[in-house]
Amino acid sequence: MLAKLGPLDPGQVADLRPYFDRVPDPRSRRGRWYSLTAILLVCACAVVAGAEYRRARQVGCEGLG
């Protein structure tokens, strides 16, 4: 379906970072390697690409919270 839409102009693409930046990070400060925003962006991309929650748990995302 996305192939039928053609390329999008930069003005047509929503940036999720400002929204994800507002999500409070429940992790302790010690041991954080990646920002929560980066993790949420990767997860959003995975969902758009067709990932399912069960598969994400199998690869270790269950320990993020």
Beta strands, then each sheet from edge to edge (+ up, - down):
end
